[in-house]
């Protein structure tokens, strides 16, 4: 067995993930990339520009991930999204809660980090509350409720739940071939749709769609290929270094926010190690702040009144609970999960969008009622 310097490998993986996350933060700050904003633009103004950004990023991520599967570099089943347990109710309920919450909190987990980098103190409060509620849903009181209710309703499949694995099992075709075909077909269709209108071909749309999608694929490579160890010399088992889940990971911003708070609060505890999720959270803030400062767009912003504060607090709690329950957010499930073509991700994304639309309708109803 070849000797492996796990510490050096982990350092390389962490720096690579951090660099890609800085790039994500800068792109999101520059282009106003935001899934909640995309849904809001459609519902309130009929503007599909930011939705085309998100869909293009999804398409690019799908193509990138599945071409790496076809090359034998990655396996969706070795992520949290592609396993055989189809937790459809968790995705449905958690996604709905997250979607509703992100509207109340003025943005999803990634947008919260981007706004912190731009000087938004409201988002700093959302970050803390989201992290606490997410950690409670990972290991605390709401975790007990989650496991006893929605997580107990699941379908265990005979194979992984990603589409290439499912079709390979039913057709007998090679998974690598199906991954390449489905990745190019589905991902390509999404990219073509995004580019079909002029707003999808603007400079910002192309930068956000192509850039964010490439970052998602890049982090998959860093975690799943660069950080993959066939046989850990300490355990003699397969391992993915520097991840919280012990599996390969790409960007997600709910559970990693919880792990970041945990690492900060217990910094002196040597068992608390820096992970891909933690450096990704920090990297997005750094990238956003760097762009905001460079362009002189950095501005301090606080809460407007008590009602504004309450909305953000409730929204943060819903995002923390919902994001963990659904196994991800608009980035975690919407881009990273969708890139694996996981059944759970399809359900979670639909539920997130439905929850966001419901929250936007609720806000309109409140305004009309008050007037």
C-alpha positions as YAML, in Angstrom:
chain: A
units: angstrom
residues:
- id: 1
  name: UNK
  ca: [0.00, 0.00, 0.00]
- id: 2
  name: UNK
  ca: [1.34, 3.43, -0.94]
- id: 3
  name: UNK
  ca: [1.94, 5.77, 1.99]
- id: 4
  name: UNK
  ca: [-0.44, 8.74, 2.02]
- id: 5
  name: UNK
  ca: [0.16, 11.99, 3.88]
- id: 6
  name: UNK
  ca: [-3.44, 12.61, 4.93]
- id: 7
  name: UNK
  ca: [-2.65, 15.91, 6.62]
- id: 8
  name: UNK
  ca: [-1.02, 17.32, 3.49]
- id: 9
  name: UNK
  ca: [-3.84, 16.01, 1.32]
- id: 10
  name: UNK
  ca: [-6.48, 17.54, 3.60]
- id: 11
  name: UNK
  ca: [-4.67, 20.88, 3.47]
- id: 12
  name: UNK
  ca: [-4.64, 20.78, -0.33]
- id: 13
  name: UNK
  ca: [-8.33, 19.91, -0.46]
- id: 14
  name: UNK
  ca: [-9.27, 22.66, 1.98]
- id: 15
  name: UNK
  ca: [-7.33, 25.37, 0.14]
- id: 16
  name: UNK
  ca: [-8.80, 24.30, -3.20]
- id: 17
  name: UNK
  ca: [-12.36, 24.33, -1.78]
- id: 18
  name: UNK
  ca: [-11.71, 27.69, -0.15]
- id: 19
  name: UNK
  ca: [-10.47, 29.20, -3.42]
- id: 20
  name: UNK
  ca: [-13.49, 27.97, -5.34]
- id: 21
  name: UNK
  ca: [-15.81, 29.31, -2.62]
- id: 22
  name: UNK
  ca: [-14.14, 32.73, -2.77]
- id: 23
  name: UNK
  ca: [-14.85, 32.71, -6.49]
- id: 24
  name: UNK
  ca: [-18.48, 31.76, -5.81]
- id: 25
  name: UNK
  ca: [-18.86, 34.64, -3.34]
- id: 26
  name: UNK
  ca: [-17.37, 37.19, -5.73]
- id: 27
  name: UNK
  ca: [-19.55, 36.02, -8.64]
- id: 28
  name: UNK
  ca: [-22.70, 36.03, -6.50]
- id: 29
  name: UNK
  ca: [-21.94, 39.54, -5.22]
- id: 30
  name: UNK
  ca: [-21.20, 40.82, -8.74]
- id: 31
  name: UNK
  ca: [-24.25, 39.29, -10.46]
- id: 32
  name: UNK
  ca: [-26.80, 39.32, -7.57]
- id: 33
  name: UNK
  ca: [-27.13, 35.56, -8.01]
- id: 34
  name: UNK
  ca: [-29.98, 34.48, -5.71]
- id: 35
  name: UNK
  ca: [-32.61, 31.77, -6.04]
- id: 36
  name: UNK
  ca: [-35.05, 33.52, -3.72]
- id: 37
  name: UNK
  ca: [-34.60, 36.69, -5.76]
- id: 38
  name: UNK
  ca: [-35.16, 34.70, -8.94]
- id: 39
  name: UNK
  ca: [-38.49, 33.36, -7.71]
- id: 40
  name: UNK
  ca: [-39.47, 36.77, -6.35]
- id: 41
  name: UNK
  ca: [-38.64, 38.46, -9.67]
- id: 42
  name: UNK
  ca: [-40.95, 36.06, -11.50]
- id: 43
  name: UNK
  ca: [-43.85, 36.26, -9.05]
- id: 44
  name: UNK
  ca: [-43.72, 40.03, -8.52]
- id: 45
  name: UNK
  ca: [-42.45, 41.34, -11.86]
- id: 46
  name: UNK
  ca: [-42.53, 38.54, -14.41]
- id: 47
  name: UNK
  ca: [-38.73, 38.87, -14.82]
- id: 48
  name: UNK
  ca: [-36.99, 35.55, -15.53]
- id: 49
  name: UNK
  ca: [-33.40, 36.86, -15.73]
- id: 50
  name: UNK
  ca: [-32.11, 35.52, -12.41]
- id: 51
  name: UNK
  ca: [-34.01, 32.26, -12.85]
- id: 52
  name: UNK
  ca: [-32.14, 31.73, -16.10]
- id: 53
  name: UNK
  ca: [-28.88, 32.27, -14.18]
- id: 54
  name: UNK
  ca: [-29.82, 29.56, -11.67]
- id: 55
  name: UNK
  ca: [-31.05, 27.12, -14.31]
- id: 56
  name: UNK
  ca: [-27.90, 27.63, -16.40]
- id: 57
  name: UNK
  ca: [-25.74, 26.99, -13.32]
- id: 58
  name: UNK
  ca: [-27.76, 23.83, -12.67]
- id: 59
  name: UNK
  ca: [-27.26, 22.65, -16.24]
- id: 60
  name: UNK
  ca: [-23.52, 23.28, -16.19]
- id: 61
  name: UNK
  ca: [-23.19, 21.47, -12.83]
- id: 62
  name: UNK
  ca: [-25.18, 18.49, -14.15]
- id: 63
  name: UNK
  ca: [-22.98, 18.23, -17.24]
- id: 64
  name: UNK
  ca: [-19.76, 18.59, -15.27]
- id: 65
  name: UNK
  ca: [-20.66, 16.07, -12.57]
- id: 66
  name: UNK
  ca: [-21.97, 13.39, -14.90]
- id: 67
  name: UNK
  ca: [-19.03, 13.64, -17.29]
- id: 68
  name: UNK
  ca: [-16.80, 12.99, -14.28]
- id: 69
  name: UNK
  ca: [-18.99, 10.00, -13.39]
- id: 70
  name: UNK
  ca: [-18.58, 8.76, -16.98]
- id: 71
  name: UNK
  ca: [-14.82, 9.17, -16.64]
- id: 72
  name: UNK
  ca: [-14.86, 7.00, -13.52]
- id: 73
  name: UNK
  ca: [-13.76, 9.84, -11.23]
- id: 74
  name: UNK
  ca: [-16.96, 10.23, -9.18]
- id: 75
  name: UNK
  ca: [-19.87, 8.10, -8.01]
- id: 76
  name: UNK
  ca: [-23.17, 9.72, -7.00]
- id: 77
  name: UNK
  ca: [-23.76, 6.89, -4.54]
- id: 78
  name: UNK
  ca: [-20.82, 8.14, -2.49]
- id: 79
  name: UNK
  ca: [-22.54, 11.45, -1.77]
- id: 80
  name: UNK
  ca: [-25.44, 12.15, 0.60]
- id: 81
  name: UNK
  ca: [-27.73, 12.62, -2.41]
- id: 82
  name: UNK
  ca: [-27.34, 9.40, -4.37]
- id: 83
  name: UNK
  ca: [-27.82, 6.66, -1.78]
- id: 84
  name: UNK
  ca: [-30.59, 4.06, -1.99]
- id: 85
  name: UNK
  ca: [-32.81, 5.67, 0.68]
- id: 86
  name: UNK
  ca: [-35.36, 7.92, -1.02]
- id: 87
  name: UNK
  ca: [-36.54, 10.28, 1.76]
- id: 88
  name: UNK
  ca: [-39.29, 11.89, -0.27]
- id: 89
  name: UNK
  ca: [-41.32, 13.22, 2.67]
- id: 90
  name: UNK
  ca: [-38.27, 14.80, 4.31]
- id: 91
  name: UNK
  ca: [-37.43, 16.50, 1.03]
- id: 92
  name: UNK
  ca: [-41.01, 17.68, 0.57]
- id: 93
  name: UNK
  ca: [-41.55, 19.05, 4.08]
- id: 94
  name: UNK
  ca: [-38.01, 20.32, 4.58]
- id: 95
  name: UNK
  ca: [-37.92, 21.94, 1.16]
- id: 96
  name: UNK
  ca: [-41.22, 23.71, 1.77]
- id: 97
  name: UNK
  ca: [-40.04, 25.04, 5.13]
- id: 98
  name: UNK
  ca: [-36.76, 26.20, 3.65]
- id: 99
  name: UNK
  ca: [-38.43, 27.92, 0.69]
- id: 100
  name: UNK
  ca: [-40.89, 29.77, 2.94]
- id: 101
  name: UNK
  ca: [-38.12, 30.73, 5.35]
- id: 102
  name: UNK
  ca: [-35.74, 32.09, 2.74]
- id: 103
  name: UNK
  ca: [-38.35, 34.62, 1.62]
- id: 104
  name: UNK
  ca: [-38.90, 35.84, 5.19]
- id: 105
  name: UNK
  ca: [-35.13, 36.04, 5.71]
- id: 106
  name: UNK
  ca: [-34.53, 37.92, 2.43]
- id: 107
  name: UNK
  ca: [-32.43, 35.17, 0.91]
- id: 108
  name: UNK
  ca: [-31.19, 31.60, 1.21]
- id: 109
  name: UNK
  ca: [-28.08, 30.41, 3.04]
- id: 110
  name: UNK
  ca: [-25.66, 31.38, 0.28]
- id: 111
  name: UNK
  ca: [-27.26, 34.82, -0.15]
- id: 112
  name: UNK
  ca: [-26.99, 35.32, 3.62]
- id: 113
  name: UNK
  ca: [-23.23, 34.77, 3.40]
- id: 114
  name: UNK
  ca: [-22.91, 37.02, 0.35]
- id: 115
  name: UNK
  ca: [-24.80, 39.79, 2.14]
- id: 116
  name: UNK
  ca: [-22.61, 39.47, 5.23]
- id: 117
  name: UNK
  ca: [-19.65, 40.11, 2.94]
- id: 118
  name: UNK
  ca: [-21.40, 43.22, 1.67]
- id: 119
  name: UNK
  ca: [-21.95, 44.65, 5.17]
- id: 120
  name: UNK
  ca: [-25.46, 43.43, 5.95]
- id: 121
  name: UNK
  ca: [-25.82, 43.03, 9.72]
- id: 122
  name: UNK
  ca: [-29.30, 41.53, 9.35]
- id: 123
  name: UNK
  ca: [-27.73, 38.62, 7.53]
- id: 124
  name: UNK
  ca: [-25.21, 38.17, 10.33]
- id: 125
  name: UNK
  ca: [-28.13, 37.62, 12.73]
- id: 126
  name: UNK
  ca: [-29.75, 35.23, 10.23]
- id: 127
  name: UNK
  ca: [-26.43, 33.35, 9.98]
- id: 128
  name: UNK
  ca: [-26.29, 32.73, 13.73]
- id: 129
  name: UNK
  ca: [-29.95, 31.75, 14.11]
- id: 130
  name: UNK
  ca: [-29.86, 29.56, 11.00]
- id: 131
  name: UNK
  ca: [-26.75, 27.81, 12.30]
- id: 132
  name: UNK
  ca: [-28.22, 27.15, 15.74]
- id: 133
  name: UNK
  ca: [-31.52, 25.82, 14.37]
- id: 134
  name: UNK
  ca: [-29.65, 23.70, 11.81]
- id: 135
  name: UNK
  ca: [-27.44, 22.18, 14.52]
- id: 136
  name: UNK
  ca: [-30.52, 21.45, 16.64]
- id: 137
  name: UNK
  ca: [-31.99, 19.65, 13.63]
- id: 138
  name: UNK
  ca: [-28.78, 17.71, 13.09]
- id: 139
  name: UNK
  ca: [-28.24, 16.59, 16.68]
- id: 140
  name: UNK
  ca: [-30.69, 18.31, 19.05]
- id: 141
  name: UNK
  ca: [-34.37, 18.57, 19.91]
- id: 142
  name: UNK
  ca: [-35.63, 19.08, 16.37]
- id: 143
  name: UNK
  ca: [-33.40, 16.21, 15.23]
- id: 144
  name: UNK
  ca: [-35.38, 13.87, 17.46]
- id: 145
  name: UNK
  ca: [-38.62, 15.14, 15.94]
- id: 146
  name: UNK
  ca: [-37.22, 14.86, 12.41]
- id: 147
  name: UNK
  ca: [-36.08, 11.26, 12.84]
- id: 148
  name: UNK
  ca: [-39.35, 10.21, 14.50]
- id: 149
  name: UNK
  ca: [-41.58, 11.78, 11.83]
- id: 150
  name: UNK
  ca: [-40.63, 12.62, 8.24]
- id: 151
  name: UNK
  ca: [-37.37, 10.65, 8.11]
- id: 152
  name: UNK
  ca: [-39.22, 7.47, 9.03]
- id: 153
  name: UNK
  ca: [-41.19, 7.68, 5.78]
- id: 154
  name: UNK
  ca: [-38.81, 6.53, 3.08]
- id: 155
  name: UNK
  ca: [-38.44, 4.12, 0.18]
- id: 156
  name: UNK
  ca: [-35.31, 1.99, 0.09]
- id: 157
  name: UNK
  ca: [-34.34, 1.28, -3.50]
- id: 158
  name: UNK
  ca: [-32.34, -1.66, -4.78]
- id: 159
  name: UNK
  ca: [-29.74, 0.70, -6.19]
- id: 160
  name: UNK
  ca: [-28.68, 4.32, -5.89]
- id: 161
  name: UNK
  ca: [-31.41, 6.88, -6.49]
- id: 162
  name: UNK
  ca: [-29.52, 8.89, -9.11]
- id: 163
  name: UNK
  ca: [-31.04, 8.49, -12.55]
- id: 164
  name: UNK
  ca: [-27.99, 6.82, -14.17]
- id: 165
  name: UNK
  ca: [-27.95, 4.12, -11.47]
- id: 166
  name: UNK
  ca: [-31.70, 3.55, -11.69]
- id: 167
  name: UNK
  ca: [-31.66, 3.25, -15.47]
- id: 168
  name: UNK
  ca: [-28.55, 1.07, -15.43]
- id: 169
  name: UNK
  ca: [-30.30, -1.37, -13.09]
- id: 170
  name: UNK
  ca: [-33.44, -1.50, -15.22]
- id: 171
  name: UNK
  ca: [-31.89, -1.51, -18.70]
- id: 172
  name: UNK
  ca: [-28.58, -3.28, -18.20]
- id: 173
  name: UNK
  ca: [-26.72, -0.43, -19.91]
- id: 174
  name: UNK
  ca: [-23.42, 0.80, -18.48]
- id: 175
  name: UNK
  ca: [-23.83, 3.44, -15.78]
- id: 176
  name: UNK
  ca: [-20.95, 5.49, -17.21]
- id: 177
  name: UNK
  ca: [-22.65, 5.63, -20.62]
- id: 178
  name: UNK
  ca: [-25.98, 6.63, -19.10]
- id: 179
  name: UNK
  ca: [-24.36, 9.29, -16.92]
- id: 180
  name: UNK
  ca: [-22.72, 10.92, -19.94]
- id: 181
  name: UNK
  ca: [-25.91, 10.72, -22.01]
- id: 182
  name: UNK
  ca: [-28.26, 11.96, -19.29]
- id: 183
  name: UNK
  ca: [-25.84, 14.64, -18.14]
- id: 184
  name: UNK
  ca: [-25.46, 16.07, -21.62]
- id: 185
  name: UNK
  ca: [-29.17, 15.68, -22.43]
- id: 186
  name: UNK
  ca: [-30.67, 17.12, -19.24]
- id: 187
  name: UNK
  ca: [-27.91, 19.59, -18.45]
- id: 188
  name: UNK
  ca: [-27.69, 20.69, -22.07]
- id: 189
  name: UNK
  ca: [-31.45, 21.23, -22.24]
- id: 190
  name: UNK
  ca: [-31.33, 23.46, -19.17]
- id: 191
  name: UNK
  ca: [-28.47, 25.51, -20.59]
- id: 192
  name: UNK
  ca: [-30.25, 25.88, -23.93]
- id: 193
  name: UNK
  ca: [-33.42, 27.02, -22.16]
- id: 194
  name: UNK
  ca: [-31.44, 29.57, -20.15]
- id: 195
  name: UNK
  ca: [-29.82, 30.94, -23.30]
- id: 196
  name: UNK
  ca: [-33.04, 31.02, -25.32]
- id: 197
  name: UNK
  ca: [-33.90, 34.60, -24.33]
- id: 198
  name: UNK
  ca: [-31.69, 37.68, -24.50]
- id: 199
  name: UNK
  ca: [-31.66, 38.14, -20.71]
- id: 200
  name: UNK
  ca: [-30.05, 34.73, -20.38]
- id: 201
  name: UNK
  ca: [-27.20, 35.79, -22.67]
- id: 202
  name: UNK
  ca: [-26.24, 38.99, -20.84]
- id: 203
  name: UNK
  ca: [-22.77, 39.28, -19.34]
- id: 204
  name: UNK
  ca: [-23.95, 38.82, -15.76]
- id: 205
  name: UNK
  ca: [-26.19, 35.88, -16.66]
- id: 206
  name: UNK
  ca: [-23.36, 34.09, -18.41]
- id: 207
  name: UNK
  ca: [-20.92, 34.83, -15.61]
- id: 208
  name: UNK
  ca: [-23.34, 33.58, -12.95]
- id: 209
  name: UNK
  ca: [-24.62, 30.58, -14.86]
- id: 210
  name: UNK
  ca: [-21.34, 29.31, -16.23]
- id: 211
  name: UNK
  ca: [-19.23, 30.44, -13.27]
- id: 212
  name: UNK
  ca: [-21.39, 29.10, -10.44]
- id: 213
  name: UNK
  ca: [-22.07, 25.84, -12.28]
- id: 214
  name: UNK
  ca: [-18.34, 25.35, -12.87]
- id: 215
  name: UNK
  ca: [-17.60, 26.05, -9.19]
- id: 216
  name: UNK
  ca: [-20.09, 23.36, -8.11]
- id: 217
  name: UNK
  ca: [-18.47, 20.85, -10.46]
- id: 218
  name: UNK
  ca: [-15.03, 21.99, -9.31]
- id: 219
  name: UNK
  ca: [-15.78, 21.36, -5.63]
- id: 220
  name: UNK
  ca: [-17.12, 17.91, -6.55]
- id: 221
  name: UNK
  ca: [-13.78, 17.19, -8.20]
- id: 222
  name: UNK
  ca: [-11.79, 18.51, -5.25]
- id: 223
  name: UNK
  ca: [-13.76, 16.51, -2.68]
- id: 224
  name: UNK
  ca: [-14.60, 13.39, -4.69]
- id: 225
  name: UNK
  ca: [-11.49, 12.95, -6.80]
- id: 226
  name: UNK
  ca: [-8.61, 14.92, -5.28]
- id: 227
  name: UNK
  ca: [-9.67, 14.15, -1.69]
- id: 228
  name: UNK
  ca: [-10.57, 10.51, -2.30]
- id: 229
  name: UNK
  ca: [-8.47, 7.90, -0.52]
- id: 230
  name: UNK
  ca: [-9.04, 4.30, -1.60]
- id: 231
  name: UNK
  ca: [-7.69, 2.96, 1.68]
- id: 232
  name: UNK
  ca: [-7.19, 5.19, 4.70]
- id: 233
  name: UNK
  ca: [-4.00, 3.98, 6.42]
- id: 234
  name: UNK
  ca: [-5.65, 4.49, 9.82]
- id: 235
  name: UNK
  ca: [-8.91, 2.63, 9.15]
- id: 236
  name: UNK
  ca: [-8.07, 0.60, 6.02]
- id: 237
  name: UNK
  ca: [-11.35, 1.86, 4.54]
- id: 238
  name: UNK
  ca: [-12.25, 4.17, 1.69]
- id: 239
  name: UNK
  ca: [-12.35, 7.83, 2.77]
- id: 240
  name: UNK
  ca: [-13.00, 11.35, 1.55]
- id: 241
  name: UNK
  ca: [-10.74, 13.66, 3.51]
- id: 242
  name: UNK
  ca: [-11.87, 16.84, 5.26]
- id: 243
  name: UNK
  ca: [-15.63, 16.36, 4.92]
- id: 244
  name: UNK
  ca: [-18.22, 16.43, 7.71]
- id: 245
  name: UNK
  ca: [-20.29, 13.63, 6.20]
- id: 246
  name: UNK
  ca: [-17.36, 11.32, 5.45]
- id: 247
  name: UNK
  ca: [-18.59, 11.28, 1.85]
- id: 248
  name: UNK
  ca: [-17.72, 13.45, -1.11]
- id: 249
  name: UNK
  ca: [-19.35, 16.89, -0.93]
- id: 250
  name: UNK
  ca: [-19.92, 20.02, -2.99]
- id: 251
  name: UNK
  ca: [-21.26, 23.39, -1.86]
- id: 252
  name: UNK
  ca: [-24.19, 23.60, 0.56]
- id: 253
  name: UNK
  ca: [-25.00, 26.29, 3.10]
- id: 254
  name: UNK
  ca: [-27.19, 25.04, 5.93]
- id: 255
  name: UNK
  ca: [-25.44, 22.20, 7.79]
- id: 256
  name: UNK
  ca: [-22.02, 23.75, 6.99]
- id: 257
  name: UNK
  ca: [-23.15, 26.97, 8.73]
- id: 258
  name: UNK
  ca: [-23.95, 24.88, 11.82]
- id: 259
  name: UNK
  ca: [-20.56, 23.16, 11.65]
- id: 260
  name: UNK
  ca: [-18.86, 26.55, 11.28]
- id: 261
  name: UNK
  ca: [-20.50, 27.86, 14.46]
- id: 262
  name: UNK
  ca: [-19.60, 24.64, 16.24]
- id: 263
  name: UNK
  ca: [-15.96, 24.96, 15.15]
- id: 264
  name: UNK
  ca: [-15.80, 28.60, 16.25]
- id: 265
  name: UNK
  ca: [-17.34, 27.92, 19.67]
- id: 266
  name: UNK
  ca: [-15.17, 24.87, 20.39]
- id: 267
  name: UNK
  ca: [-12.02, 26.04, 18.63]
- id: 268
  name: UNK
  ca: [-9.71, 24.78, 21.40]
- id: 269
  name: UNK
  ca: [-11.15, 21.28, 21.11]
- id: 270
  name: UNK
  ca: [-8.63, 19.49, 18.88]
- id: 271
  name: UNK
  ca: [-11.30, 17.04, 17.73]
- id: 272
  name: UNK
  ca: [-13.05, 19.89, 15.90]
- id: 273
  name: UNK
  ca: [-11.37, 19.86, 12.50]
- id: 274
  name: UNK
  ca: [-11.73, 22.31, 9.63]
- id: 275
  name: UNK
  ca: [-13.74, 20.79, 6.79]
- id: 276
  name: UNK
  ca: [-14.72, 21.54, 3.21]
- id: 277
  name: UNK
  ca: [-18.08, 22.85, 4.45]
- id: 278
  name: UNK
  ca: [-16.48, 25.24, 6.94]
- id: 279
  name: UNK
  ca: [-13.94, 26.72, 4.51]
- id: 280
  name: UNK
  ca: [-16.73, 27.07, 1.93]
- id: 281
  name: UNK
  ca: [-18.79, 29.20, 4.33]
- id: 282
  name: UNK
  ca: [-15.79, 31.41, 5.09]
- id: 283
  name: UNK
  ca: [-14.76, 31.54, 1.45]
- id: 284
  name: UNK
  ca: [-18.11, 32.87, 0.22]
- id: 285
  name: UNK
  ca: [-18.02, 35.70, 2.78]
- id: 286
  name: UNK
  ca: [-14.41, 36.55, 1.86]
- id: 287
  name: UNK
  ca: [-15.13, 36.54, -1.88]
- id: 288
  name: UNK
  ca: [-18.21, 38.69, -1.47]
- id: 289
  name: UNK
  ca: [-16.43, 41.15, 0.83]
- id: 290
  name: UNK
  ca: [-13.44, 41.40, -1.49]
- id: 291
  name: UNK
  ca: [-15.65, 42.31, -4.45]
- id: 292
  name: UNK
  ca: [-17.79, 44.71, -2.41]
- id: 293
  name: UNK
  ca: [-14.74, 46.53, -1.05]
- id: 294
  name: UNK
  ca: [-13.00, 46.61, -4.44]
- id: 295
  name: UNK
  ca: [-16.04, 48.15, -6.13]
- id: 296
  name: UNK
  ca: [-16.90, 50.43, -3.18]
- id: 297
  name: UNK
  ca: [-20.33, 48.81, -2.86]
- id: 298
  name: UNK
  ca: [-19.79, 47.71, 0.76]
- id: 299
  name: UNK
  ca: [-22.55, 49.23, 2.93]
- id: 300
  name: UNK
  ca: [-23.59, 48.65, 6.54]
- id: 301
  name: UNK
  ca: [-27.26, 47.74, 6.82]
- id: 302
  name: UNK
  ca: [-29.43, 46.91, 9.83]
- id: 303
  name: UNK
  ca: [-33.01, 45.99, 10.63]
- id: 304
  name: UNK
  ca: [-35.76, 48.44, 9.70]
- id: 305
  name: UNK
  ca: [-38.07, 47.76, 12.66]
- id: 306
  name: UNK
  ca: [-39.33, 45.04, 14.99]
- id: 307
  name: UNK
  ca: [-41.44, 43.46, 12.25]
- id: 308
  name: UNK
  ca: [-38.43, 43.21, 9.96]
- id: 309
  name: UNK
  ca: [-36.43, 41.61, 12.77]
- id: 310
  name: UNK
  ca: [-39.18, 39.07, 13.51]
- id: 311
  name: UNK
  ca: [-39.48, 38.06, 9.86]
- id: 312
  name: UNK
  ca: [-35.76, 37.42, 9.58]
- id: 313
  name: UNK
  ca: [-35.62, 35.45, 12.84]
- id: 314
  name: UNK
  ca: [-38.54, 33.21, 11.87]
- id: 315
  name: UNK
  ca: [-37.14, 32.79, 8.37]
- id: 316
  name: UNK
  ca: [-33.72, 31.79, 9.73]
- id: 317
  name: UNK
  ca: [-35.26, 29.14, 11.99]
- id: 318
  name: UNK
  ca: [-37.32, 27.72, 9.13]
- id: 319
  name: UNK
  ca: [-34.26, 27.61, 6.87]
- id: 320
  name: UNK
  ca: [-32.17, 25.85, 9.51]
- id: 321
  name: UNK
  ca: [-34.80, 23.21, 10.21]
- id: 322
  name: UNK
  ca: [-35.92, 22.86, 6.61]
- id: 323
  name: UNK
  ca: [-32.45, 22.79, 5.07]
- id: 324
  name: UNK
  ca: [-31.23, 19.96, 7.28]
- id: 325
  name: UNK
  ca: [-34.48, 18.02, 6.88]
- id: 326
  name: UNK
  ca: [-34.35, 18.33, 3.08]
- id: 327
  name: UNK
  ca: [-30.60, 17.51, 3.00]
- id: 328
  name: UNK
  ca: [-29.77, 20.86, 1.47]
- id: 329
  name: UNK
  ca: [-30.73, 24.34, 0.34]
- id: 330
  name: UNK
  ca: [-31.05, 26.09, -3.02]
- id: 331
  name: UNK
  ca: [-27.34, 25.41, -3.53]
- id: 332
  name: UNK
  ca: [-27.01, 22.11, -1.64]
- id: 333
  name: UNK
  ca: [-30.02, 20.47, -3.27]
- id: 334
  name: UNK
  ca: [-30.70, 22.96, -6.06]
- id: 335
  name: UNK
  ca: [-27.23, 22.74, -7.63]
- id: 336
  name: UNK
  ca: [-25.02, 20.16, -5.88]
- id: 337
  name: UNK
  ca: [-27.82, 17.64, -5.38]
- id: 338
  name: UNK
  ca: [-29.42, 18.22, -8.77]
- id: 339
  name: UNK
  ca: [-26.06, 17.73, -10.45]
- id: 340
  name: UNK
  ca: [-26.18, 14.09, -9.26]
- id: 341
  name: UNK
  ca: [-29.66, 13.68, -10.80]
- id: 342
  name: UNK
  ca: [-30.96, 12.39, -7.47]
- id: 343
  name: UNK
  ca: [-34.68, 11.73, -7.01]
- id: 344
  name: UNK
  ca: [-34.63, 13.37, -3.58]
- id: 345
  name: UNK
  ca: [-33.10, 16.51, -5.10]
- id: 346
  name: UNK
  ca: [-35.89, 16.80, -7.68]
- id: 347
  name: UNK
  ca: [-38.49, 16.66, -4.89]
- id: 348
  name: UNK
  ca: [-36.58, 19.07, -2.63]
- id: 349
  name: UNK
  ca: [-36.12, 21.68, -5.36]
- id: 350
  name: UNK
  ca: [-39.80, 21.58, -6.33]
- id: 351
  name: UNK
  ca: [-40.76, 21.96, -2.65]
- id: 352
  name: UNK
  ca: [-38.35, 24.86, -2.12]
- id: 353
  name: UNK
  ca: [-39.81, 26.77, -5.06]
- id: 354
  name: UNK
  ca: [-43.38, 26.01, -3.91]
- id: 355
  name: UNK
  ca: [-42.55, 27.19, -0.39]
- id: 356
  name: UNK
  ca: [-41.03, 30.41, -1.73]
- id: 357
  name: UNK
  ca: [-44.07, 31.14, -3.91]
- id: 358
  name: UNK
  ca: [-46.36, 30.52, -0.93]
- id: 359
  name: UNK
  ca: [-44.34, 32.95, 1.21]
- id: 360
  name: UNK
  ca: [-44.41, 35.62, -1.49]
- id: 361
  name: UNK
  ca: [-48.19, 35.24, -1.78]
- id: 362
  name: UNK
  ca: [-48.45, 35.43, 1.99]
- id: 363
  name: UNK
  ca: [-46.50, 38.69, 2.02]
- id: 364
  name: UNK
  ca: [-48.80, 40.19, -0.63]
- id: 365
  name: UNK
  ca: [-51.84, 39.06, 1.38]
- id: 366
  name: UNK
  ca: [-50.48, 40.74, 4.52]
- id: 367
  name: UNK
  ca: [-49.83, 43.99, 2.67]
- id: 368
  name: UNK
  ca: [-53.32, 44.00, 1.14]
- id: 369
  name: UNK
  ca: [-54.89, 43.18, 4.49]
- id: 370
  name: UNK
  ca: [-53.05, 45.98, 6.30]
- id: 371
  name: UNK
  ca: [-54.04, 48.50, 3.66]
...
